[in-house]
Amino acid sequence: MLRLHTAALIVAVTAESPADPAKPPQRVKATETAETAEAAATAATVETVFRIESARIIAGVARIVRDVGLAEELAQDALVTALERWPESGVPDNPGAWLMATAKHRAIDLVRRKETYARKLAEVGRDLEDVSPPDPADLAGTAEDIDDDLLRLIFTACHPVLSTRARVALTLRLLGGLTTEEIARAFLVPEPTVAQRIVRAKRTLAKAEVPFEVPYGDDRTARLSSVLEVIYLIFNEGYSATTGDDLVRPALCEDALRLARVLAGLLPQEPEVHGLAALLEFQSSRIAARTGPDGAPVLLADQNRTRWSGLLIRRGVDALQRAGHGPYSLQAAIAACHARAIRYEDTDWTAIAALYGRLMALAPSPVVELNRAVAVAMAEGPAAGLKLVEALAEEPALKDYHLLPSVRGDLLERLGRHEEARVEFARAAALTRNARERALLLERSSG
């Protein structure tokens, strides 16, 4: 994908050496400096608008060309056109509509060149009625059109025909507006690897002839589950990074939360969408308190709760009221228990243990059971929790999961079995791939 350095596209600054080395270079006139600054400001405006509007533009164009890869290219073409024209003509009153109209007009021209007007008339519909230059009023689309197109793009980017990694990368690219470099940096993988994932994902969608549509009925339920999983995975990687030197990557959390909010607005009748949104609101509220000034992890019991975001907690409560009783809604209810506790000692661990029990019955997994064990230990004592943890010792799915020995070490320490606890902390440190977690676990293993 074309990487656009917009200031370079708009501002042509030539630095030629003087013919006479003794002759000082000419001063840049004030008017030239002002023009350069204005052009740079316009470039920044273009990039900001495109970052905000890119998902809507790609979605609107994809409805016409039925190919998300081609739609992204046409959206980028519209961006280049804006970079060329806006410095001269000025920024339009509605820049997002201008970009949408320009991209759609290019899409229509492309369709006409490739197919006959008659064959594509029904598919393109209203967008083919005006063959004149793009007019935002005609081509920008109504709010309802844009919402429908965004939903189509979300379901397409998260289609089960793609691998989980491909879905995550494509969603961040098309809906999050992230560059390939930004995605690679967020997940600590080489940029060419991410680029290939995105290219292969687009190719797979085209080869499978995945329709650009919102599914309905049973298919919609299954597909929505895939969409929610992608957003959840993006957030989790930001909230507790699996690798690297940072425990938290706030930008990923922000991207996932924004996607969850958009989806909740587009699908207000889907309880689990609100459940996921509530969960991410609650978890996001604690991000600032999860690390110290040096980036080291701060355990939940030691966090300064005045640093928790009251606004995000209130948003989480509002979303939870619209949620249902699915897995994400139950996790949101657990997060709400933490959010309501003014002090760590006020946490209702009995309620949390019960909620994990319900989650285990609905969506059983060893990780959920491990979390339930922690809650039981807090509610009934470390011995009760350790009994549940010991039952998970031979679970294949947790063989390399660093939190299993970490939890076991914590419970052993609370029981006064310090030597055994240190062994478990050392084992957990060897398993984790996150430098911050490793440092904390090694510190506990030597304590």
C-alpha positions as CSV (number, residue, x, y, z in Angstrom):
1,M,0.0,0.0,0.0
2,L,1.2,3.5,-0.9
3,R,2.7,5.3,2.1
4,L,1.9,9.0,1.7
5,H,4.2,11.6,3.1
6,T,1.8,14.4,2.5
7,A,4.0,17.4,3.3
8,A,6.4,16.2,0.6
9,L,3.5,15.9,-1.9
10,I,2.3,19.4,-1.3
11,V,5.4,21.4,-0.4
12,A,8.2,21.4,-3.0
13,V,11.2,22.8,-1.2
14,T,14.3,23.0,-3.3
15,A,17.7,23.5,-1.6
16,E,20.2,24.2,-4.4
17,S,23.8,25.1,-3.7
18,P,24.8,28.6,-5.0
19,A,27.0,28.7,-8.1
20,D,29.5,30.8,-6.1
21,P,30.5,29.2,-2.8
22,A,31.3,32.6,-1.4
23,K,27.9,33.9,-2.2
24,P,25.4,33.4,0.7
25,P,22.1,31.6,-0.1
26,Q,19.2,33.9,-0.7
27,R,16.8,34.5,2.2
28,V,13.4,32.8,1.9
29,K,10.8,35.5,1.5
30,A,8.2,35.9,4.3
31,T,5.4,35.2,1.8
32,E,7.1,31.9,0.7
33,T,7.5,30.9,4.3
34,A,3.8,31.7,5.0
35,E,2.8,29.7,1.9
36,T,4.9,26.7,3.0
37,A,3.3,26.8,6.5
38,E,-0.2,27.1,5.0
39,A,0.5,24.1,2.7
40,A,1.8,22.1,5.6
41,A,-1.3,22.9,7.6
42,T,-3.5,21.9,4.7
43,A,-1.6,18.6,4.5
44,A,-2.2,18.0,8.2
45,T,-5.9,18.7,7.7
46,V,-6.1,16.2,4.8
47,E,-4.4,13.5,6.8
48,T,-6.6,14.1,9.9
49,V,-9.8,14.0,7.8
50,F,-8.8,10.9,6.0
51,R,-7.8,9.1,9.2
52,I,-11.3,9.9,10.6
53,E,-13.2,9.2,7.4
54,S,-11.2,6.4,5.7
55,A,-13.3,3.5,7.0
56,R,-16.6,5.2,5.8
57,I,-15.0,6.0,2.4
58,I,-13.7,2.5,1.9
59,A,-17.0,1.1,2.9
60,G,-19.0,3.3,0.5
61,V,-16.7,2.6,-2.4
62,A,-16.7,-1.2,-1.6
63,R,-20.4,-1.3,-2.1
64,I,-19.8,-0.1,-5.7
65,V,-16.8,-2.2,-6.7
66,R,-17.5,-5.2,-4.4
67,D,-13.8,-5.5,-3.6
68,V,-12.3,-4.1,-0.4
69,G,-8.8,-4.1,-1.8
70,L,-9.8,-2.0,-4.8
71,A,-11.9,0.2,-2.6
72,E,-9.0,1.0,-0.4
73,E,-6.9,1.9,-3.5
74,L,-9.6,4.2,-4.8
75,A,-9.9,5.9,-1.3
76,Q,-6.2,6.5,-1.4
77,D,-6.6,8.0,-4.9
78,A,-9.1,10.4,-3.5
79,L,-6.6,11.4,-0.8
80,V,-3.9,12.1,-3.4
81,T,-6.4,14.2,-5.3
82,A,-7.2,16.2,-2.1
83,L,-3.5,16.7,-1.5
84,E,-3.1,18.1,-5.0
85,R,-6.2,20.4,-5.1
86,W,-6.9,21.6,-1.6
87,P,-3.8,23.8,-1.3
88,E,-5.0,25.8,-4.3
89,S,-8.8,25.6,-3.8
90,G,-8.9,25.5,0.0
91,V,-10.4,22.9,2.3
92,P,-14.1,22.2,1.4
93,D,-16.8,23.0,4.0
94,N,-17.4,19.2,4.3
95,P,-14.0,17.6,3.6
96,G,-15.2,14.1,4.4
97,A,-18.1,14.3,2.0
98,W,-15.7,15.7,-0.7
99,L,-13.4,12.7,-0.3
100,M,-16.3,10.3,-0.3
101,A,-17.8,11.8,-3.5
102,T,-14.4,11.8,-5.2
103,A,-13.7,8.2,-4.4
104,K,-17.2,7.1,-5.4
105,H,-16.9,9.0,-8.7
106,R,-13.6,7.2,-9.5
107,A,-15.3,3.9,-8.6
108,I,-18.2,4.6,-10.9
109,D,-15.8,5.5,-13.8
110,L,-13.9,2.2,-13.1
111,V,-17.1,0.2,-13.2
112,R,-18.1,1.8,-16.5
113,R,-14.8,1.1,-18.1
114,K,-14.8,-2.6,-17.1
115,E,-18.4,-3.5,-17.5
116,T,-21.3,-2.3,-19.6
117,Y,-23.7,0.2,-18.2
118,A,-26.6,-2.1,-18.4
119,R,-25.0,-5.0,-16.5
120,K,-23.9,-2.8,-13.6
121,L,-26.9,-0.5,-13.5
122,A,-28.8,-2.5,-10.9
123,E,-25.7,-3.1,-8.8
124,V,-24.5,0.5,-8.8
125,G,-28.0,1.9,-8.6
126,R,-28.3,5.5,-7.4
127,D,-24.6,6.2,-7.8
128,L,-24.8,5.9,-11.6
129,E,-27.6,8.4,-12.1
130,D,-25.3,11.5,-12.2
131,V,-22.4,11.3,-14.6
132,S,-21.2,14.9,-13.9
133,P,-18.2,15.7,-11.7
134,P,-18.6,14.6,-8.1
135,D,-21.0,16.6,-6.0
136,P,-20.8,15.8,-2.2
137,A,-24.6,16.4,-1.9
138,D,-25.2,13.6,-4.5
139,L,-22.4,11.1,-3.7
140,A,-21.6,11.5,-0.1
141,G,-24.5,9.3,0.9
142,T,-27.0,9.6,3.7
143,A,-26.2,8.7,7.3
144,E,-28.2,5.5,7.0
145,D,-26.3,4.5,3.8
146,I,-22.9,5.1,5.5
147,D,-23.9,3.1,8.5
148,D,-25.0,0.2,6.3
149,D,-21.8,0.3,4.4
150,L,-19.7,0.4,7.6
151,L,-21.5,-2.7,8.8
152,R,-20.8,-4.5,5.5
153,L,-17.1,-3.6,5.8
154,I,-16.9,-4.8,9.4
155,F,-18.4,-8.2,8.6
156,T,-16.3,-8.5,5.4
157,A,-13.0,-7.7,7.2
158,C,-13.8,-10.2,9.9
159,H,-15.1,-13.0,7.6
160,P,-14.3,-16.5,8.9
161,V,-12.7,-17.4,5.6
162,L,-9.7,-15.5,6.9
163,S,-7.3,-16.6,9.6
164,T,-7.6,-14.8,13.0
165,R,-4.3,-12.9,12.4
166,A,-5.5,-11.8,8.9
167,R,-8.8,-10.6,10.3
168,V,-7.1,-8.6,13.0
169,A,-4.6,-7.0,10.5
170,L,-7.3,-6.2,7.9
171,T,-9.7,-4.8,10.5
172,L,-7.0,-2.4,11.9
173,R,-6.0,-1.4,8.3
174,L,-9.5,-0.8,6.9
175,L,-11.5,0.2,9.9
176,G,-8.9,1.4,12.3
177,G,-7.1,3.5,9.6
178,L,-3.7,2.2,10.8
179,T,-0.8,2.0,8.4
180,T,1.0,-1.2,7.9
181,E,4.0,0.2,9.8
182,E,1.7,1.1,12.8
183,I,0.2,-2.4,12.9
184,A,3.6,-4.1,12.7
185,R,4.9,-1.9,15.5
186,A,1.8,-2.6,17.7
187,F,2.2,-6.4,17.4
188,L,6.0,-6.4,17.2
189,V,6.2,-8.2,13.9
190,P,8.1,-7.3,10.8
191,E,6.3,-4.8,8.5
192,P,6.6,-7.1,5.4
193,T,4.8,-9.8,7.4
194,V,1.9,-7.6,8.1
195,A,1.8,-6.3,4.6
196,Q,1.7,-9.9,3.3
197,R,-1.1,-10.8,5.7
198,I,-3.2,-7.9,4.4
199,V,-2.5,-8.6,0.8
200,R,-3.3,-12.3,1.2
201,A,-6.5,-11.4,3.1
202,K,-7.8,-9.2,0.3
203,R,-6.9,-11.9,-2.2
204,T,-8.7,-14.6,-0.2
205,L,-11.8,-12.5,0.1
206,A,-11.8,-11.8,-3.7
207,K,-11.1,-15.5,-4.6
208,A,-13.8,-16.7,-2.2
209,E,-16.2,-14.2,-3.7
210,V,-17.2,-13.1,-0.3
211,P,-20.3,-10.9,-0.7
212,F,-20.1,-7.3,0.6
213,E,-23.2,-7.6,2.7
214,V,-24.6,-7.8,6.3
215,P,-25.5,-11.4,7.1
216,Y,-28.9,-12.3,8.6
217,G,-30.4,-15.1,10.6
218,D,-28.1,-17.9,11.9
219,D,-25.3,-16.8,9.7
220,R,-25.4,-13.3,11.3
221,T,-25.0,-14.8,14.8
222,A,-22.0,-16.8,13.8
223,R,-20.4,-14.0,11.8
224,L,-21.0,-11.4,14.6
225,S,-19.2,-13.7,17.0
226,S,-16.2,-13.5,14.7
227,V,-16.4,-9.7,14.6
228,L,-16.5,-9.5,18.4
229,E,-13.6,-11.9,18.7
230,V,-11.4,-9.7,16.5
231,I,-12.2,-6.5,18.5
232,Y,-11.6,-8.4,21.8
233,L,-8.2,-9.8,20.6
234,I,-7.1,-6.3,19.5
235,F,-8.0,-4.9,22.9
236,N,-6.4,-7.7,24.8
237,E,-3.1,-7.3,23.0
238,G,-3.1,-3.7,24.0
239,Y,-4.2,-4.2,27.6
240,S,-1.7,-6.9,28.4
241,A,0.9,-7.2,25.6
242,T,2.1,-10.8,25.1
243,T,5.6,-9.7,24.0
244,G,7.9,-6.7,24.1
245,D,9.1,-4.2,26.6
246,D,5.7,-2.6,27.4
247,L,3.0,-4.1,29.5
248,V,0.3,-1.9,28.0
249,R,-0.1,-0.5,24.4
250,P,-2.8,2.1,24.9
251,A,-3.2,2.9,21.2
252,L,-4.4,-0.7,20.5
253,C,-6.9,-0.4,23.4
254,E,-8.2,2.9,22.0
255,D,-8.6,1.4,18.5
256,A,-10.5,-1.6,19.8
257,L,-12.7,0.6,22.1
258,R,-13.6,2.9,19.2
259,L,-14.5,-0.1,17.0
260,A,-16.7,-1.5,19.8
261,R,-18.5,1.8,20.2
262,V,-19.1,2.1,16.4
263,L,-20.4,-1.4,16.3
264,A,-22.7,-0.8,19.3
265,G,-24.1,2.3,17.5
266,L,-24.7,0.3,14.3
267,L,-26.2,-2.7,16.0
268,P,-28.1,-1.3,19.0
269,Q,-30.4,-4.4,19.3
270,E,-27.5,-6.8,19.8
271,P,-26.9,-7.3,23.5
272,E,-23.5,-9.0,23.2
273,V,-22.2,-6.0,21.2
274,H,-23.1,-3.8,24.2
275,G,-21.6,-6.4,26.5
276,L,-18.2,-6.2,24.7
277,A,-18.4,-2.4,24.6
278,A,-19.1,-2.3,28.4
279,L,-16.2,-4.7,29.1
280,L,-13.8,-2.5,27.1
281,E,-15.0,0.7,28.7
282,F,-14.4,-0.8,32.2
283,Q,-11.0,-2.2,31.3
284,S,-9.9,1.0,29.6
285,S,-10.8,3.0,32.8
286,R,-7.9,1.3,34.6
287,I,-5.2,1.5,32.0
288,A,-3.5,4.6,33.4
289,A,-3.2,3.0,36.8
290,R,-1.8,-0.4,35.6
291,T,1.8,0.8,35.3
292,G,4.0,3.0,37.3
293,P,6.1,6.0,36.1
294,D,8.8,3.6,34.9
295,G,6.4,1.4,33.1
296,A,6.6,-1.4,35.7
297,P,3.3,-3.3,36.3
298,V,1.2,-2.2,39.3
299,L,-0.9,-5.1,40.7
300,L,-4.7,-4.5,41.1
301,A,-4.4,-4.5,44.9
302,D,-1.8,-1.7,44.7
303,Q,-3.4,0.5,42.0
304,N,-4.3,4.1,42.8
305,R,-8.0,4.0,42.1
306,T,-8.2,7.8,41.9
307,R,-6.4,7.4,38.5
308,W,-9.3,5.2,37.2
309,S,-11.4,7.1,34.7
310,G,-14.8,7.9,36.1
311,L,-16.1,8.8,32.7
312,L,-15.2,5.4,31.2
313,I,-16.7,3.6,34.2
314,R,-20.0,5.5,33.7
315,R,-19.9,4.7,30.0
316,G,-19.3,1.0,31.0
317,V,-22.3,1.1,33.3
318,D,-24.5,2.5,30.6
319,A,-23.4,-0.1,28.1
320,L,-23.9,-2.9,30.6
321,Q,-27.5,-1.9,31.1
322,R,-28.1,-2.7,27.5
323,A,-26.1,-5.9,27.5
324,G,-27.4,-9.4,27.8
325,H,-26.1,-12.6,29.5
326,G,-23.5,-13.8,27.0
327,P,-19.8,-14.3,27.6
328,Y,-18.8,-10.7,27.0
329,S,-21.6,-9.4,29.1
330,L,-20.6,-11.7,32.0
331,Q,-17.0,-10.5,31.7
332,A,-18.3,-6.9,31.7
333,A,-20.3,-7.7,34.9
334,I,-17.1,-9.0,36.5
335,A,-15.2,-5.8,35.5
336,A,-18.1,-3.8,36.9
337,C,-17.6,-5.4,40.3
338,H,-14.0,-4.2,40.3
339,A,-15.0,-0.7,39.1
340,R,-17.6,-0.3,41.9
341,A,-15.1,-1.1,44.7
342,I,-13.7,2.2,46.1
343,R,-10.9,0.2,47.8
344,Y,-9.4,-3.2,46.9
345,E,-10.8,-4.5,50.2
346,D,-14.3,-3.5,49.1
347,T,-14.3,-5.9,46.1
348,D,-17.2,-8.3,46.1
349,W,-15.2,-11.5,45.4
350,T,-18.1,-13.8,46.2
351,A,-20.1,-12.1,43.4
352,I,-17.1,-12.3,41.0
353,A,-16.6,-16.0,41.8
354,A,-20.3,-16.6,41.0
355,L,-20.1,-14.7,37.7
356,Y,-17.0,-16.8,36.7
357,G,-19.1,-19.9,37.5
358,R,-21.8,-18.7,35.2
359,L,-19.2,-17.9,32.5
360,M,-17.6,-21.3,32.9
361,A,-21.0,-22.9,32.4
362,L,-21.7,-20.8,29.3
363,A,-18.2,-20.8,27.7
364,P,-16.0,-23.3,29.5
365,S,-12.2,-22.9,29.2
366,P,-9.2,-23.5,31.4
367,V,-8.4,-19.8,31.4
368,V,-11.9,-19.0,32.8
369,E,-11.5,-21.7,35.4
370,L,-8.1,-20.2,36.4
371,N,-9.7,-16.8,36.9
372,R,-12.5,-18.4,38.9
373,A,-9.8,-20.0,41.1
374,V,-8.4,-16.6,41.9
375,A,-11.8,-15.2,42.8
376,V,-12.6,-18.3,45.0
377,A,-9.2,-17.8,46.7
378,M,-10.1,-14.2,47.5
379,A,-13.6,-15.1,48.7
380,E,-12.9,-18.3,50.6
381,G,-9.2,-18.3,51.2
382,P,-6.0,-19.4,49.4
383,A,-6.4,-23.1,50.2
384,A,-9.8,-23.2,48.4
385,G,-8.3,-21.4,45.3
386,L,-5.2,-23.6,45.3
387,K,-7.3,-26.7,45.1
388,L,-8.9,-25.5,41.9
389,V,-5.5,-24.5,40.5
390,E,-4.0,-27.9,41.2
391,A,-6.8,-29.5,39.2
392,L,-5.6,-27.5,36.2
393,A,-1.9,-28.5,36.5
394,E,-2.1,-31.1,33.8
395,E,-4.4,-29.1,31.4
396,P,-2.7,-29.2,28.0
397,A,-4.0,-25.7,27.0
398,L,-2.2,-24.2,30.0
399,K,1.1,-26.0,29.6
400,D,3.0,-22.9,28.5
401,Y,0.6,-20.3,30.1
402,H,2.7,-18.2,32.4
403,L,-0.3,-17.2,34.6
404,L,-0.9,-20.7,35.8
405,P,2.4,-20.9,37.8
406,S,2.1,-17.2,38.6
407,V,-1.3,-17.7,40.3
408,R,-0.1,-20.9,42.0
409,G,2.9,-19.0,43.3
410,D,0.8,-16.3,44.7
411,L,-1.5,-18.7,46.5
412,L,1.4,-20.7,47.9
413,E,3.0,-17.5,49.2
414,R,-0.2,-16.5,51.0
415,L,-0.2,-20.0,52.6
416,G,3.3,-19.4,53.9
417,R,4.9,-21.9,51.5
418,H,7.5,-19.4,50.3
419,E,10.1,-21.8,48.8
420,E,7.5,-23.5,46.6
421,A,6.1,-20.0,45.7
422,R,9.6,-18.8,44.5
423,V,9.9,-21.9,42.3
424,E,6.5,-21.1,40.7
425,F,7.4,-17.5,40.1
426,A,10.7,-18.4,38.4
427,R,8.8,-20.9,36.2
428,A,6.3,-18.2,35.3
429,A,9.1,-15.7,34.5
430,A,10.6,-18.3,32.1
431,L,7.3,-18.7,30.3
432,T,6.3,-15.1,29.7
433,R,7.4,-13.2,26.6
434,N,6.7,-9.8,28.1
435,A,9.8,-8.1,29.6
436,R,7.8,-6.1,32.2
437,E,6.0,-9.2,33.5
438,R,9.3,-11.2,33.5
439,A,11.0,-8.5,35.7
440,L,8.1,-8.5,38.2
441,L,8.0,-12.3,38.4
442,L,11.8,-12.6,38.8
443,E,11.6,-10.1,41.6
444,R,9.0,-12.2,43.4
445,S,11.0,-15.3,42.8
446,S,14.0,-13.8,44.6
447,G,12.0,-12.4,47.4
